[in-house]
C-alpha cells in the first residue's frame, strides 16, 4: 500500500481544511480477498461540497480462464468478463480521473493492495497517490455498532443501494466522505500532495454493468447493520473485508453451504486462520440471536433463518435453546429519520448504536418518523406516516421518546453579579436575572436639574453684586483691606455659582 497510496487522516482536529480539494471515490470487485484480480472498477470524482464531476465504471477481464470469484456476492459471470476490456486498456481513463485528487475508498488498505498488484502485473510505474479511508474516518468520528459500508451509509442518510456493484459502492463512498468533511467538519491531519500521474492511451471501449437497487431490505439486513463490531474480533483490513463480504451475503437471508464454503476458502487463501473465521462466524450469529431476542419474541421466520445461517457457517451450537414463537414482532421500534444535517446524522447513529431498527424508506413497519429542522412541512411522507400509524417526532423529542439520551435534569444556574463600570449607566446594559435578557438601566437618581440650575444662577448673581459693591466702595474712599475681602467673596460666589449651574 505504501507504494500505491499515501494514507491521509481525516479527523475533527485536523490542521488543514479540505477547502477546494476534490475527491475520487474508487471501488473494485475482485476474484477474492487476496491474492486476486480486479473484475470491475469504478471511480466517481466529486468536489468537497458533494457536486459530482465525472464517473467511470467498467467490468475488467482478468485474463482467459480466470475464475470470477464469489459470483453470489458480486453477481459477475465469466461470460460477462469475456466481453470486457482488460485493465491495461482502461488504465488511462482511470488515472486521468484520479489526477490531482484525493483517492477515497471504504477499507482503503484492501483496495490499495489490489491496485498495487494490478499495477505490478501491468508494469506500470505509478507514484503514490494521496488517499483517505472512509472506514477509518467513520471509526474516528461516528459512534456506530459497526463500520460496514452499508452501516455508515445509513448513518449519513443514504438509502438502499446496489451493494457490491462497484459504481454504486463508489457513489456511496463519495457521499460518505463529502458528508464527513462538510456536515461533520473533518479536516486533513497532513496536507495532500498530488504527484503527476503517468498518461496512457484512452480506452477504446468500456463495459459498464447496470446496477439493480434492491426492492426492500430483509429483517436480517437490519440485524447485520446492528451487530456490534466487537463481535467480529480484532479489526484489520482483511477481517474488515471478510466481514463486508459475509454481511452482504447474509443480508438477503439466503446463504447456502456452497456460498459459505466459498467465502471461507477466500478468507483462508488470504491468510485468515480457522480460529479467526470461527470467531467471526460465532460473533455474527450470537449477536443476531441477541438482537432477535431483544424484544422478547423470536418469530418463526427469524428462528428458521437463524438456524439456516448457523448451519451454513458451521456454528449451530450458538443457537442452543433458541425457541421461536409464531408471533409478529410488532413490539419493535423502527425509525426513519428525514434530513441531512449534523443533528440528523447524529440521531441515525444513535438509533443504530442503541440496537433499534433504522428504516431506509417509509413503509407500514415504520413506528417513528423523525423530521429534521430542514425538512419542509409539506414533505408528503409526514402525512403518509400519520396514515400508517407512525408517530411523527422532532429531533430533540425523538431522542427522549426513543430513550437515546437520559431525561435532562435542570441544574441551578448561578447568574453573576453585574460588574460596575465607570461610565454613565444609561449607556451600559444590565442583566435581568429573571428574563435572562439585557435591559438598559436608568441613571442613578439625582436632584432635579432645574433646582441646581437656578441655585447656581442666584449664587452667581450674589457674587456679581458683591464685586459691584466693592468697586463703588473703593471709589468712595473705603479702606483697602475691607474692599479686598468683600471682592474675594464676590469672586468666590461667581465661580461657585457657575460650577453649580453647569452641573444642573
TIGU-720570 format. One line per 10 residues: number of its first residue (from 1); their letters; for each residue x, y, z of C-alpha. Coordinates in steps of 0.25 Angstrom, whole numbers, padded with zeros to 4 digits, always signed. Layout:
REM residues N
NUM	a	X:Y:Z; ...
***
This chain:
REM residues 504
1	xxxxxxxxxx	+0000:+0000:+0000; +0011:+0010:+0003; +0016:+0009:-0012; +0002:+0011:-0017; -0006:+0021:-0007; -0001:+0031:+0003; -0012:+0029:+0014; -0016:+0043:+0019; -0024:+0044:+0032; -0037:+0051:+0033
11	xxxxxxxxxx	-0041:+0056:+0047; -0048:+0066:+0054; -0036:+0073:+0060; -0028:+0073:+0047; -0020:+0085:+0044; -0023:+0086:+0029; -0036:+0090:+0023; -0042:+0082:+0012; -0045:+0095:+0004; -0046:+0093:-0011
21	xxxxxxxxxx	-0040:+0079:-0010; -0046:+0069:-0020; -0048:+0054:-0017; -0049:+0042:-0026; -0056:+0030:-0019; -0052:+0017:-0024; -0057:+0003:-0023; -0053:-0011:-0028; -0060:-0024:-0029; -0050:-0035:-0029
31	xxxxxxxxxx	-0048:-0050:-0030; -0045:-0052:-0016; -0039:-0045:-0003; -0024:-0047:-0006; -0017:-0050:-0015; -0027:-0048:-0027; -0031:-0040:-0039; -0040:-0028:-0041; -0052:-0031:-0049; -0059:-0018:-0048
41	xxxxxxxxxx	-0054:-0004:-0046; -0062:+0009:-0043; -0058:+0023:-0039; -0066:+0036:-0036; -0060:+0049:-0035; -0067:+0060:-0026; -0064:+0073:-0020; -0064:+0074:-0005; -0078:+0080:-0006; -0083:+0067:-0012
51	xxxxxxxxxx	-0084:+0072:-0026; -0081:+0060:-0036; -0071:+0064:-0047; -0069:+0051:-0054; -0071:+0036:-0053; -0064:+0024:-0059; -0068:+0009:-0058; -0065:-0004:-0066; -0064:-0019:-0064; -0050:-0024:-0066
61	xxxxxxxxxx	-0045:-0037:-0072; -0035:-0042:-0062; -0030:-0052:-0073; -0034:-0064:-0080; -0040:-0075:-0071; -0038:-0067:-0058; -0050:-0071:-0049; -0058:-0058:-0046; -0058:-0062:-0031; -0070:-0060:-0022
71	xxxxxxxxxx	-0081:-0058:-0032; -0092:-0060:-0022; -0087:-0047:-0016; -0083:-0038:-0027; -0092:-0045:-0038; -0082:-0045:-0049; -0081:-0056:-0058; -0069:-0062:-0066; -0077:-0059:-0079; -0078:-0044:-0076
81	xxxxxxxxxx	-0063:-0043:-0073; -0060:-0050:-0087; -0066:-0038:-0094; -0060:-0027:-0084; -0047:-0020:-0087; -0034:-0023:-0080; -0030:-0014:-0069; -0018:-0009:-0077; -0028:-0004:-0087; -0035:+0005:-0077
91	xxxxxxxxxx	-0024:+0009:-0068; -0022:+0023:-0075; -0037:+0027:-0073; -0036:+0023:-0058; -0023:+0030:-0055; -0028:+0043:-0063; -0040:+0043:-0053; -0031:+0042:-0041; -0021:+0052:-0045; -0020:+0064:-0035
101	xxxxxxxxxx	-0030:+0058:-0026; -0030:+0050:-0013; -0034:+0035:-0014; -0045:+0031:-0005; -0049:+0016:-0002; -0056:+0009:+0009; -0045:+0000:+0014; -0034:+0007:+0006; -0023:-0003:+0010; -0031:-0014:+0004
111	xxxxxxxxxx	-0034:-0006:-0009; -0019:-0001:-0010; -0014:-0015:-0009; -0021:-0019:-0021; -0018:-0007:-0028; -0003:-0009:-0026; -0004:-0023:-0030; -0010:-0019:-0043; +0000:-0008:-0046; +0011:-0018:-0043
121	xxxxxxxxxx	+0005:-0028:-0053; +0004:-0017:-0064; +0018:-0012:-0061; +0012:+0002:-0059; +0021:+0011:-0050; +0011:+0020:-0043; +0015:+0029:-0031; +0008:+0028:-0018; -0006:+0036:-0019; -0012:+0043:-0006
131	xxxxxxxxxx	-0024:+0035:-0001; -0034:+0035:+0010; -0041:+0022:+0017; -0055:+0025:+0020; -0056:+0013:+0029; -0045:+0019:+0038; -0050:+0033:+0037; -0064:+0028:+0041; -0058:+0020:+0053; -0052:+0033:+0058
141	xxxxxxxxxx	-0064:+0042:+0056; -0076:+0033:+0057; -0081:+0024:+0069; -0087:+0012:+0061; -0089:-0002:+0065; -0080:-0006:+0053; -0074:+0001:+0041; -0078:-0007:+0029; -0081:+0002:+0017; -0096:-0001:+0018
151	xxxxxxxxxx	-0096:+0003:+0033; -0088:+0016:+0031; -0097:+0019:+0019; -0109:+0018:+0027; -0103:+0027:+0038; -0101:+0039:+0027; -0115:+0037:+0021; -0112:+0028:+0009; -0124:+0020:+0005; -0123:+0006:-0001
161	xxxxxxxxxx	-0113:+0004:-0012; -0107:-0008:-0020; -0097:-0013:-0011; -0085:-0020:-0017; -0087:-0012:-0030; -0074:-0004:-0032; -0081:+0008:-0037; -0092:+0008:-0026; -0081:+0006:-0015; -0073:+0017:-0021
171	xxxxxxxxxx	-0084:+0027:-0021; -0088:+0023:-0006; -0073:+0025:-0002; -0073:+0039:-0009; -0085:+0043:-0001; -0079:+0038:+0012; -0066:+0046:+0010; -0073:+0059:+0006; -0083:+0058:+0018; -0071:+0055:+0027
181	xxxxxxxxxx	-0064:+0068:+0022; -0076:+0077:+0021; -0086:+0073:+0031; -0077:+0067:+0041; -0065:+0077:+0039; -0054:+0067:+0037; -0040:+0072:+0033; -0027:+0067:+0028; -0016:+0064:+0038; -0006:+0066:+0027
191	xxxxxxxxxx	-0007:+0074:+0015; -0009:+0066:+0002; +0002:+0065:-0008; -0002:+0062:-0023; +0008:+0055:-0031; +0008:+0055:-0046; +0002:+0042:-0051; +0006:+0036:-0064; -0002:+0037:-0077; -0007:+0025:-0084
201	xxxxxxxxxx	-0016:+0024:-0097; -0031:+0026:-0094; -0040:+0013:-0094; -0045:+0009:-0108; -0057:+0003:-0101; -0063:+0001:-0087; -0073:-0010:-0082; -0081:-0004:-0070; -0092:-0012:-0064; -0105:-0008:-0059
211	xxxxxxxxxx	-0107:-0007:-0044; -0120:-0012:-0039; -0125:-0006:-0026; -0131:-0016:-0016; -0146:-0014:-0015; -0146:-0015:+0000; -0138:-0019:+0012; -0140:-0032:+0020; -0140:-0033:+0035; -0126:-0040:+0035
221	xxxxxxxxxx	-0121:-0028:+0027; -0125:-0019:+0038; -0119:-0028:+0048; -0106:-0029:+0041; -0105:-0014:+0041; -0107:-0014:+0056; -0097:-0025:+0060; -0086:-0019:+0069; -0072:-0018:+0063; -0066:-0025:+0076
231	xxxxxxxxxx	-0074:-0038:+0071; -0064:-0039:+0059; -0051:-0040:+0067; -0039:-0031:+0065; -0040:-0021:+0054; -0031:-0021:+0042; -0033:-0019:+0027; -0034:-0034:+0024; -0044:-0036:+0035; -0052:-0024:+0031
241	xxxxxxxxxx	-0052:-0028:+0016; -0057:-0042:+0020; -0068:-0036:+0029; -0073:-0027:+0018; -0074:-0040:+0009; -0081:-0048:+0019; -0090:-0037:+0023; -0095:-0035:+0009; -0097:-0050:+0007; -0105:-0051:+0020
251	xxxxxxxxxx	-0113:-0038:+0017; -0123:-0046:+0007; -0125:-0057:+0017; -0120:-0068:+0008; -0106:-0073:+0010; -0104:-0087:+0005; -0094:-0097:+0009; -0087:-0095:-0004; -0087:-0080:-0002; -0081:-0081:+0012
261	xxxxxxxxxx	-0070:-0091:+0007; -0066:-0081:-0004; -0065:-0069:+0006; -0057:-0078:+0016; -0048:-0082:+0005; -0046:-0068:+0000; -0043:-0064:+0014; -0033:-0075:+0017; -0026:-0072:+0004; -0024:-0058:+0008
271	xxxxxxxxxx	-0018:-0062:+0021; -0029:-0063:+0031; -0028:-0075:+0041; -0039:-0085:+0044; -0039:-0079:+0058; -0041:-0065:+0053; -0052:-0070:+0043; -0059:-0077:+0055; -0059:-0065:+0063; -0065:-0056:+0053
281	xxxxxxxxxx	-0076:-0066:+0050; -0079:-0069:+0064; -0079:-0054:+0067; -0089:-0051:+0056; -0099:-0062:+0059; -0099:-0059:+0074; -0101:-0044:+0072; -0112:-0046:+0063; -0119:-0056:+0072; -0118:-0046:+0083
291	xxxxxxxxxx	-0124:-0035:+0074; -0135:-0045:+0071; -0138:-0047:+0086; -0137:-0033:+0090; -0152:-0030:+0089; -0155:-0043:+0096; -0161:-0050:+0083; -0154:-0058:+0072; -0163:-0060:+0060; -0164:-0074:+0053
301	xxxxxxxxxx	-0157:-0067:+0041; -0146:-0062:+0049; -0143:-0075:+0056; -0143:-0082:+0043; -0134:-0072:+0036; -0124:-0072:+0048; -0123:-0087:+0048; -0120:-0087:+0033; -0109:-0077:+0035; -0103:-0084:+0047
311	xxxxxxxxxx	-0103:-0097:+0040; -0096:-0091:+0027; -0085:-0085:+0036; -0083:-0097:+0044; -0087:-0091:+0057; -0100:-0098:+0061; -0097:-0098:+0075; -0099:-0083:+0077; -0114:-0085:+0075; -0115:-0096:+0086
321	xxxxxxxxxx	-0128:-0094:+0094; -0134:-0084:+0083; -0149:-0084:+0084; -0157:-0078:+0073; -0171:-0073:+0075; -0181:-0071:+0063; -0184:-0057:+0068; -0182:-0044:+0060; -0171:-0035:+0064; -0180:-0023:+0065
331	xxxxxxxxxx	-0173:-0018:+0078; -0161:-0014:+0071; -0158:+0001:+0068; -0154:+0004:+0054; -0149:+0018:+0052; -0148:+0027:+0039; -0140:+0040:+0040; -0142:+0051:+0030; -0132:+0061:+0028; -0117:+0063:+0024
341	xxxxxxxxxx	-0111:+0071:+0035; -0102:+0068:+0047; -0113:+0066:+0057; -0120:+0056:+0047; -0107:+0048:+0045; -0105:+0048:+0060; -0119:+0043:+0062; -0117:+0032:+0052; -0104:+0028:+0058; -0111:+0027:+0072
351	xxxxxxxxxx	-0122:+0019:+0067; -0113:+0009:+0061; -0104:+0009:+0074; -0116:+0007:+0083; -0119:-0006:+0075; -0132:+0000:+0069; -0136:-0003:+0054; -0133:+0009:+0045; -0142:+0009:+0033; -0137:+0014:+0019
361	xxxxxxxxxx	-0151:+0017:+0014; -0165:+0019:+0019; -0173:+0006:+0020; -0184:+0001:+0029; -0174:-0005:+0038; -0168:+0009:+0042; -0173:+0012:+0056; -0166:+0026:+0057; -0163:+0037:+0047; -0153:+0047:+0051
371	xxxxxxxxxx	-0154:+0060:+0044; -0141:+0069:+0043; -0141:+0084:+0044; -0138:+0086:+0029; -0150:+0077:+0024; -0161:+0084:+0018; -0175:+0083:+0026; -0181:+0079:+0012; -0172:+0067:+0011; -0182:+0056:+0007
381	xxxxxxxxxx	-0176:+0045:+0016; -0180:+0053:+0028; -0195:+0052:+0025; -0193:+0038:+0020; -0187:+0034:+0033; -0199:+0038:+0040; -0208:+0030:+0031; -0199:+0018:+0034; -0200:+0020:+0049; -0185:+0024:+0051
391	xxxxxxxxxx	-0182:+0035:+0062; -0176:+0047:+0056; -0166:+0054:+0064; -0155:+0065:+0064; -0140:+0062:+0066; -0140:+0066:+0081; -0153:+0060:+0084; -0149:+0047:+0077; -0136:+0045:+0086; -0145:+0045:+0098
401	xxxxxxxxxx	-0156:+0037:+0093; -0147:+0026:+0088; -0138:+0026:+0100; -0126:+0030:+0093; -0122:+0041:+0103; -0125:+0042:+0118; -0136:+0052:+0122; -0130:+0065:+0125; -0129:+0069:+0139; -0130:+0084:+0142
411	xxxxxxxxxx	-0118:+0089:+0150; -0117:+0102:+0157; -0111:+0113:+0149; -0103:+0124:+0156; -0104:+0137:+0150; -0092:+0146:+0152; -0094:+0160:+0158; -0092:+0171:+0148; -0079:+0177:+0148; -0079:+0192:+0151
421	xxxxxxxxxx	-0074:+0201:+0141; -0069:+0216:+0142; -0078:+0221:+0131; -0092:+0227:+0131; -0101:+0216:+0134; -0111:+0220:+0123; -0101:+0215:+0113; -0098:+0201:+0118; -0107:+0189:+0118; -0110:+0182:+0131
431	xxxxxxxxxx	-0114:+0167:+0133; -0128:+0164:+0136; -0127:+0150:+0144; -0142:+0147:+0143; -0143:+0150:+0128; -0129:+0146:+0124; -0128:+0158:+0115; -0120:+0170:+0114; -0128:+0183:+0118; -0124:+0197:+0119
441	xxxxxxxxxx	-0123:+0202:+0134; -0128:+0216:+0137; -0117:+0226:+0142; -0115:+0228:+0157; -0126:+0237:+0164; -0120:+0252:+0166; -0126:+0265:+0169; -0135:+0271:+0159; -0127:+0279:+0149; -0136:+0292:+0150
451	xxxxxxxxxx	-0133:+0293:+0165; -0118:+0293:+0163; -0118:+0302:+0151; -0126:+0313:+0158; -0118:+0312:+0171; -0105:+0314:+0163; -0110:+0326:+0156; -0114:+0332:+0169; -0101:+0330:+0175; -0094:+0336:+0162
461	xxxxxxxxxx	-0103:+0348:+0163; -0099:+0350:+0178; -0085:+0349:+0175; -0086:+0359:+0164; -0094:+0368:+0173; -0082:+0368:+0184; -0072:+0371:+0173; -0080:+0383:+0169; -0082:+0388:+0183; -0066:+0386:+0185
471	xxxxxxxxxx	-0063:+0395:+0173; -0073:+0406:+0178; -0067:+0406:+0192; -0053:+0407:+0187; -0056:+0419:+0179; -0064:+0425:+0191; -0051:+0425:+0200; -0054:+0412:+0207; -0042:+0404:+0213; -0034:+0395:+0204
481	xxxxxxxxxx	-0034:+0383:+0213; -0049:+0383:+0214; -0050:+0385:+0199; -0041:+0373:+0196; -0049:+0364:+0206; -0062:+0367:+0200; -0057:+0366:+0186; -0051:+0351:+0189; -0065:+0347:+0194; -0071:+0353:+0181
491	xxxxxxxxxx	-0062:+0345:+0172; -0064:+0332:+0180; -0079:+0333:+0179; -0078:+0336:+0164; -0069:+0324:+0161; -0077:+0315:+0171; -0090:+0318:+0165; -0085:+0316:+0151; -0080:+0301:+0154; -0093:+0298:+0161
501	xxxx	-0101:+0303:+0148; -0092:+0295:+0139; -0095:+0282:+0146; -0110:+0285:+0147
***
